[in-house]
Amino acid sequence: MTLQDLQTSTGRGVRIAILDSGVETSHPALAGLELSDDVAFERDGSFLKTVPGGGGDVMGHGTAIAWIIRSLAPEAEIGSFRVLDGDLRGRTTVIWEAARLAMQRGYHILNCSFGSPGEARFVMPYKEWTDEAYLRRTHIVAACSNEDANLREWPGWFPTVLTVNLADMPDQPWAHRPGSMVEFLAHGYQVRVPWQGGWKVVTGSSFAAPRVTGWLAKLLSVRPDLSVEGAKEWMRGMTSRSR
């Protein structure tokens, strides 16, 4: 199978969970989108409870992610799991709960356009759900640090995660960086995206990651048998190498 074989794939049959700031379903750019889940989280004493997301986005970030994915894989199912606030900050416990809920609900890909500081105290909370995803054959696509791709962040620095840095390469689906924990590059430079009822030009690895998610959905639609490592190996083999 070649990249050309994926051009006509629409992502049908693949379920993608967007762990982000929510999705603005009323935005004209997302006309026709029906979220398969729209979930937010609230603290109830010492417990987290799920509440309806209400078709809202507290910042605009998640809406942009959904639009990029949908532009590549229009027939993939999309679910929104709100884990980030208006400053794009998220609590580790909320992210953990959202990831596990998405896996329990049968999502094939988790798009995580964020990164938590790569400190030792955060290792186990992230490792627990990324390991669970690996065992469930659930694919995780994550963004890296915009400051420095060599700066360790979670979940992107776990080897089972498909981690993406930005590049200025609008005509390529992705590229591979051998010898790096952040293995993949995709276009994330000056991208025009829907944002809070309007449009905005953005740059960042956050917007490169969903491009890879979209292509991964196209791949899994054709090859649903691919494991996490199998999909990464295929993507390594099909890309031009970039250092």
C-alpha atoms as a printed R data frame, in Angstrom:
    type eleno elety resid chain resno       x      y      z
1   ATOM     1    CA   MET     A     1   0.000  0.000  0.000
2   ATOM     2    CA   THR     A     2   1.268  3.471 -0.902
3   ATOM     3    CA   LEU     A     3   0.365  7.032  0.016
4   ATOM     4    CA   GLN     A     4  -1.477  7.225 -3.279
5   ATOM     5    CA   ASP     A     5  -3.744  4.424 -2.093
6   ATOM     6    CA   LEU     A     6  -4.767  6.568  0.882
7   ATOM     7    CA   GLN     A     7  -5.766  9.611 -1.134
8   ATOM     8    CA   THR     A     8  -9.335  8.380 -1.547
9   ATOM     9    CA   SER     A     9  -9.691  7.109  2.029
10  ATOM    10    CA   THR     A    10 -12.125  9.201  4.074
11  ATOM    11    CA   GLY     A    11 -11.470  7.771  7.517
12  ATOM    12    CA   ARG     A    12 -14.754  5.886  7.533
13  ATOM    13    CA   GLY     A    13 -15.052  3.526 10.499
14  ATOM    14    CA   VAL     A    14 -12.352  5.259 12.548
15  ATOM    15    CA   ARG     A    15 -13.211  7.022 15.811
16  ATOM    16    CA   ILE     A    16 -11.070  9.955 16.947
17  ATOM    17    CA   ALA     A    17 -11.172 11.478 20.436
18  ATOM    18    CA   ILE     A    18  -9.979 15.076 20.621
19  ATOM    19    CA   LEU     A    19  -8.656 15.825 24.116
20  ATOM    20    CA   ASP     A    20  -8.609 19.598 24.051
21  ATOM    21    CA   SER     A    21 -10.568 22.770 24.878
22  ATOM    22    CA   GLY     A    22 -13.870 21.577 23.399
23  ATOM    23    CA   VAL     A    23 -15.305 21.904 19.886
24  ATOM    24    CA   GLU     A    24 -17.500 24.788 18.719
25  ATOM    25    CA   THR     A    25 -20.042 22.761 16.765
26  ATOM    26    CA   SER     A    26 -21.944 25.880 15.659
27  ATOM    27    CA   HIS     A    27 -18.969 27.231 13.685
28  ATOM    28    CA   PRO     A    28 -19.866 27.339  9.956
29  ATOM    29    CA   ALA     A    29 -16.576 25.605  9.105
30  ATOM    30    CA   LEU     A    30 -17.823 22.527 10.966
31  ATOM    31    CA   ALA     A    31 -21.272 22.466  9.395
32  ATOM    32    CA   GLY     A    32 -22.686 18.949  9.457
33  ATOM    33    CA   LEU     A    33 -20.385 17.706 12.199
34  ATOM    34    CA   GLU     A    34 -22.175 15.620 14.797
35  ATOM    35    CA   LEU     A    35 -19.910 14.790 17.695
36  ATOM    36    CA   SER     A    36 -20.146 11.194 18.849
37  ATOM    37    CA   ASP     A    37 -19.288 12.445 22.358
38  ATOM    38    CA   ASP     A    38 -19.153 15.954 23.811
39  ATOM    39    CA   VAL     A    39 -17.845 15.696 27.344
40  ATOM    40    CA   ALA     A    40 -16.405 18.041 29.946
41  ATOM    41    CA   PHE     A    41 -15.317 17.333 33.514
42  ATOM    42    CA   GLU     A    42 -16.199 18.906 36.846
43  ATOM    43    CA   ARG     A    43 -14.896 18.169 40.302
44  ATOM    44    CA   ASP     A    44 -17.434 16.846 42.776
45  ATOM    45    CA   GLY     A    45 -15.617 16.784 46.095
46  ATOM    46    CA   SER     A    46 -12.697 14.419 45.608
47  ATOM    47    CA   PHE     A    47 -14.222 12.919 42.463
48  ATOM    48    CA   LEU     A    48 -14.423 13.970 38.828
49  ATOM    49    CA   LYS     A    49 -17.768 13.775 37.101
50  ATOM    50    CA   THR     A    50 -18.575 14.058 33.417
51  ATOM    51    CA   VAL     A    51 -20.918 16.804 32.243
52  ATOM    52    CA   PRO     A    52 -22.155 17.747 28.753
53  ATOM    53    CA   GLY     A    53 -19.736 19.853 26.742
54  ATOM    54    CA   GLY     A    54 -22.618 21.742 25.162
55  ATOM    55    CA   GLY     A    55 -21.000 22.167 21.765
56  ATOM    56    CA   GLY     A    56 -18.675 24.796 23.174
57  ATOM    57    CA   ASP     A    57 -14.973 25.582 23.059
58  ATOM    58    CA   VAL     A    58 -13.469 27.623 25.896
59  ATOM    59    CA   MET     A    59 -10.684 28.955 23.685
60  ATOM    60    CA   GLY     A    60 -10.905 27.955 20.002
61  ATOM    61    CA   HIS     A    61  -7.998 25.516 20.018
62  ATOM    62    CA   GLY     A    62 -10.063 22.308 19.914
63  ATOM    63    CA   THR     A    63 -12.261 23.651 17.110
64  ATOM    64    CA   ALA     A    64  -9.163 24.228 14.986
65  ATOM    65    CA   ILE     A    65  -7.973 20.691 15.710
66  ATOM    66    CA   ALA     A    66 -11.336 19.186 14.724
67  ATOM    67    CA   TRP     A    67 -11.406 21.155 11.469
68  ATOM    68    CA   ILE     A    68  -7.901 20.058 10.441
69  ATOM    69    CA   ILE     A    69  -8.730 16.410 11.120
70  ATOM    70    CA   ARG     A    70 -12.051 16.646  9.312
71  ATOM    71    CA   SER     A    71 -10.454 18.268  6.262
72  ATOM    72    CA   LEU     A    72  -8.397 15.091  5.792
73  ATOM    73    CA   ALA     A    73 -10.733 12.392  7.130
74  ATOM    74    CA   PRO     A    74 -14.273 13.744  6.653
75  ATOM    75    CA   GLU     A    75 -16.019 10.472  7.463
76  ATOM    76    CA   ALA     A    76 -14.135  9.684 10.660
77  ATOM    77    CA   GLU     A    77 -16.201  9.944 13.841
78  ATOM    78    CA   ILE     A    78 -15.068 12.704 16.186
79  ATOM    79    CA   GLY     A    79 -15.629 12.974 19.927
80  ATOM    80    CA   SER     A    80 -14.725 15.969 22.076
81  ATOM    81    CA   PHE     A    81 -13.302 15.482 25.571
82  ATOM    82    CA   ARG     A    82 -12.637 18.863 27.145
83  ATOM    83    CA   VAL     A    83  -9.488 18.735 29.273
84  ATOM    84    CA   LEU     A    84  -7.972 22.208 28.720
85  ATOM    85    CA   ASP     A    85  -9.117 25.560 30.058
86  ATOM    86    CA   GLY     A    86  -9.084 28.972 28.390
87  ATOM    87    CA   ASP     A    87  -5.337 29.268 28.974
88  ATOM    88    CA   LEU     A    88  -4.728 25.815 27.453
89  ATOM    89    CA   ARG     A    89  -3.848 24.411 30.847
90  ATOM    90    CA   GLY     A    90  -5.063 21.011 31.929
91  ATOM    91    CA   ARG     A    91  -4.922 18.983 35.119
92  ATOM    92    CA   THR     A    92  -3.189 15.630 34.897
93  ATOM    93    CA   THR     A    93  -6.099 13.874 36.610
94  ATOM    94    CA   VAL     A    94  -8.614 15.292 34.115
95  ATOM    95    CA   ILE     A    95  -6.487 14.254 31.135
96  ATOM    96    CA   TRP     A    96  -6.085 10.779 32.625
97  ATOM    97    CA   GLU     A    97  -9.833 10.426 33.176
98  ATOM    98    CA   ALA     A    98 -10.644 11.685 29.672
99  ATOM    99    CA   ALA     A    99  -8.155  9.342 28.012
100 ATOM   100    CA   ARG     A   100  -9.477  6.311 29.860
101 ATOM   101    CA   LEU     A   101 -13.096  7.261 29.153
102 ATOM   102    CA   ALA     A   102 -12.332  7.660 25.446
103 ATOM   103    CA   MET     A   103 -10.683  4.241 25.365
104 ATOM   104    CA   GLN     A   104 -13.607  2.661 27.185
105 ATOM   105    CA   ARG     A   105 -15.931  4.174 24.588
106 ATOM   106    CA   GLY     A   106 -14.011  2.577 21.754
107 ATOM   107    CA   TYR     A   107 -12.032  5.405 20.171
108 ATOM   108    CA   HIS     A   108  -9.202  4.296 17.903
109 ATOM   109    CA   ILE     A   109  -7.109  7.493 18.033
110 ATOM   110    CA   LEU     A   110  -6.566 10.022 20.821
111 ATOM   111    CA   ASN     A   111  -5.418 13.418 19.521
112 ATOM   112    CA   CYS     A   112  -3.457 15.204 22.263
113 ATOM   113    CA   SER     A   113  -2.340 18.602 20.984
114 ATOM   114    CA   PHE     A   114  -0.704 19.487 24.292
115 ATOM   115    CA   GLY     A   115   2.234 18.525 26.458
116 ATOM   116    CA   SER     A   116   2.786 18.353 30.196
117 ATOM   117    CA   PRO     A   117   6.192 19.266 31.688
118 ATOM   118    CA   GLY     A   118   8.478 16.245 31.510
119 ATOM   119    CA   GLU     A   119   9.038 16.082 35.243
120 ATOM   120    CA   ALA     A   120   9.445 12.792 37.083
121 ATOM   121    CA   ARG     A   121   6.343 13.390 39.215
122 ATOM   122    CA   PHE     A   122   4.153 13.281 36.112
123 ATOM   123    CA   VAL     A   123   5.640 10.106 34.632
124 ATOM   124    CA   MET     A   124   3.367  7.499 36.193
125 ATOM   125    CA   PRO     A   125   0.016  9.280 35.716
126 ATOM   126    CA   TYR     A   126   0.763  9.579 31.992
127 ATOM   127    CA   LYS     A   127   2.474  6.217 31.661
128 ATOM   128    CA   GLU     A   128  -0.528  4.398 33.115
129 ATOM   129    CA   TRP     A   129  -2.957  5.512 30.425
130 ATOM   130    CA   THR     A   130  -0.463  5.476 27.547
131 ATOM   131    CA   ASP     A   131   0.410  1.878 28.464
132 ATOM   132    CA   GLU     A   132  -3.286  1.038 28.604
133 ATOM   133    CA   ALA     A   133  -3.721  2.586 25.159
134 ATOM   134    CA   TYR     A   134  -0.877  0.480 23.782
135 ATOM   135    CA   LEU     A   135  -2.400 -2.714 25.156
136 ATOM   136    CA   ARG     A   136  -5.803 -1.775 23.751
137 ATOM   137    CA   ARG     A   137  -4.229 -0.964 20.344
138 ATOM   138    CA   THR     A   138  -5.395  2.628 20.717
139 ATOM   139    CA   HIS     A   139  -3.215  5.111 18.847
140 ATOM   140    CA   ILE     A   140  -2.076  8.343 20.524
141 ATOM   141    CA   VAL     A   141  -0.960 11.337 18.465
142 ATOM   142    CA   ALA     A   142   0.625 14.157 20.479
143 ATOM   143    CA   ALA     A   143   2.195 17.551 19.902
144 ATOM   144    CA   CYS     A   144   5.674 18.399 21.168
145 ATOM   145    CA   SER     A   145   6.997 21.545 22.821
146 ATOM   146    CA   ASN     A   146   6.881 24.621 20.587
147 ATOM   147    CA   GLU     A   147   9.876 25.960 22.472
148 ATOM   148    CA   ASP     A   148  12.203 23.076 21.713
149 ATOM   149    CA   ALA     A   149  11.333 19.675 20.244
150 ATOM   150    CA   ASN     A   150  14.125 18.198 22.359
151 ATOM   151    CA   LEU     A   151  12.418 19.347 25.551
152 ATOM   152    CA   ARG     A   152  10.841 16.337 27.242
153 ATOM   153    CA   GLU     A   153   7.053 16.442 27.612
154 ATOM   154    CA   TRP     A   154   4.291 13.956 28.385
155 ATOM   155    CA   PRO     A   155   2.676 12.131 26.712
156 ATOM   156    CA   GLY     A   156   4.823 12.871 23.656
157 ATOM   157    CA   TRP     A   157   8.061 11.381 24.966
158 ATOM   158    CA   PHE     A   158   6.714  7.890 25.486
159 ATOM   159    CA   PRO     A   159   7.890  5.656 22.611
160 ATOM   160    CA   THR     A   160   4.408  4.240 21.991
161 ATOM   161    CA   VAL     A   161   3.099  7.741 21.205
162 ATOM   162    CA   LEU     A   162   3.236  9.185 17.698
163 ATOM   163    CA   THR     A   163   4.656 12.647 18.401
164 ATOM   164    CA   VAL     A   164   4.691 15.517 15.918
165 ATOM   165    CA   ASN     A   165   6.655 18.737 15.500
166 ATOM   166    CA   LEU     A   166   5.689 21.560 13.179
167 ATOM   167    CA   ALA     A   167   7.308 22.356  9.847
168 ATOM   168    CA   ASP     A   168   6.564 24.565  6.864
169 ATOM   169    CA   MET     A   169   5.610 21.784  4.429
170 ATOM   170    CA   PRO     A   170   2.049 22.348  3.164
171 ATOM   171    CA   ASP     A   171   2.471 19.996  0.215
172 ATOM   172    CA   GLN     A   172   3.652 16.965  2.213
173 ATOM   173    CA   PRO     A   173   1.483 14.834  4.511
174 ATOM   174    CA   TRP     A   174   4.298 14.282  7.025
175 ATOM   175    CA   ALA     A   175   8.034 13.611  7.294
176 ATOM   176    CA   HIS     A   176  10.109 11.388  9.557
177 ATOM   177    CA   ARG     A   177  12.955 12.410 11.883
178 ATOM   178    CA   PRO     A   178  14.977  9.274 12.665
179 ATOM   179    CA   GLY     A   179  16.825  9.228 15.954
180 ATOM   180    CA   SER     A   180  14.417 11.570 17.733
181 ATOM   181    CA   MET     A   181  11.727 10.973 20.349
182 ATOM   182    CA   VAL     A   182   9.664 13.441 18.323
183 ATOM   183    CA   GLU     A   183   9.685 11.246 15.240
184 ATOM   184    CA   PHE     A   184   7.375 13.075 12.862
185 ATOM   185    CA   LEU     A   185   6.955 16.473 11.247
186 ATOM   186    CA   ALA     A   186   3.864 17.932  9.620
187 ATOM   187    CA   HIS     A   187   2.692 21.301  8.386
188 ATOM   188    CA   GLY     A   188   1.894 23.604 11.280
189 ATOM   189    CA   TYR     A   189   3.150 26.973 10.083
190 ATOM   190    CA   GLN     A   190   0.745 29.873  9.499
191 ATOM   191    CA   VAL     A   191  -2.332 27.676  9.201
192 ATOM   192    CA   ARG     A   192  -5.691 29.437  8.775
193 ATOM   193    CA   VAL     A   193  -8.188 27.754 11.082
194 ATOM   194    CA   PRO     A   194 -11.694 28.370 12.475
195 ATOM   195    CA   TRP     A   195 -11.494 30.031 15.884
196 ATOM   196    CA   GLN     A   196 -14.224 31.372 18.180
197 ATOM   197    CA   GLY     A   197 -16.780 32.111 15.497
198 ATOM   198    CA   GLY     A   198 -14.240 33.489 13.036
199 ATOM   199    CA   TRP     A   199 -10.860 32.563 11.616
200 ATOM   200    CA   LYS     A   200  -7.290 32.871 12.826
201 ATOM   201    CA   VAL     A   201  -3.804 32.199 11.462
202 ATOM   202    CA   VAL     A   202  -1.867 29.984 13.853
203 ATOM   203    CA   THR     A   203   1.536 28.324 14.103
204 ATOM   204    CA   GLY     A   204   2.482 25.430 16.350
205 ATOM   205    CA   SER     A   205   2.946 21.715 16.794
206 ATOM   206    CA   SER     A   206  -0.639 21.644 18.098
207 ATOM   207    CA   PHE     A   207  -1.792 22.152 14.520
208 ATOM   208    CA   ALA     A   208   0.727 19.753 12.997
209 ATOM   209    CA   ALA     A   209  -0.432 16.837 15.164
210 ATOM   210    CA   PRO     A   210  -4.018 16.720 13.799
211 ATOM   211    CA   ARG     A   211  -2.678 16.542 10.256
212 ATOM   212    CA   VAL     A   212  -0.947 13.319 11.218
213 ATOM   213    CA   THR     A   213  -4.101 12.201 13.034
214 ATOM   214    CA   GLY     A   214  -6.092 12.753  9.843
215 ATOM   215    CA   TRP     A   215  -3.670 10.698  7.775
216 ATOM   216    CA   LEU     A   216  -3.558  8.003 10.441
217 ATOM   217    CA   ALA     A   217  -7.360  7.807 10.314
218 ATOM   218    CA   LYS     A   218  -7.189  7.380  6.540
219 ATOM   219    CA   LEU     A   219  -4.665  4.581  7.052
220 ATOM   220    CA   LEU     A   220  -6.650  2.768  9.755
221 ATOM   221    CA   SER     A   221  -9.785  3.004  7.645
222 ATOM   222    CA   VAL     A   222  -8.008  0.887  5.036
223 ATOM   223    CA   ARG     A   223  -5.880 -1.180  7.457
224 ATOM   224    CA   PRO     A   224  -7.850 -1.494 10.721
225 ATOM   225    CA   ASP     A   225  -5.625 -4.416 11.722
226 ATOM   226    CA   LEU     A   226  -2.548 -2.238 12.252
227 ATOM   227    CA   SER     A   227  -1.159 -2.161 15.774
228 ATOM   228    CA   VAL     A   228   0.288  0.981 17.316
229 ATOM   229    CA   GLU     A   229   3.822 -0.010 16.326
230 ATOM   230    CA   GLY     A   230   2.640 -1.320 12.953
231 ATOM   231    CA   ALA     A   231   1.104  2.033 12.062
232 ATOM   232    CA   LYS     A   232   4.217  3.932 13.144
233 ATOM   233    CA   GLU     A   233   6.439  1.609 11.133
234 ATOM   234    CA   TRP     A   234   4.278  2.073  8.046
235 ATOM   235    CA   MET     A   235   4.412  5.855  8.421
236 ATOM   236    CA   ARG     A   236   8.183  5.747  8.856
237 ATOM   237    CA   GLY     A   237   8.535  3.745  5.679
238 ATOM   238    CA   MET     A   238   6.239  5.885  3.550
239 ATOM   239    CA   THR     A   239   7.710  9.272  4.340
240 ATOM   240    CA   SER     A   240  10.635 11.247  3.036
241 ATOM   241    CA   ARG     A   241  13.294 11.528  5.717
242 ATOM   242    CA   SER     A   242  14.037 14.876  7.267
243 ATOM   243    CA   ARG     A   243  16.688 15.836  9.785
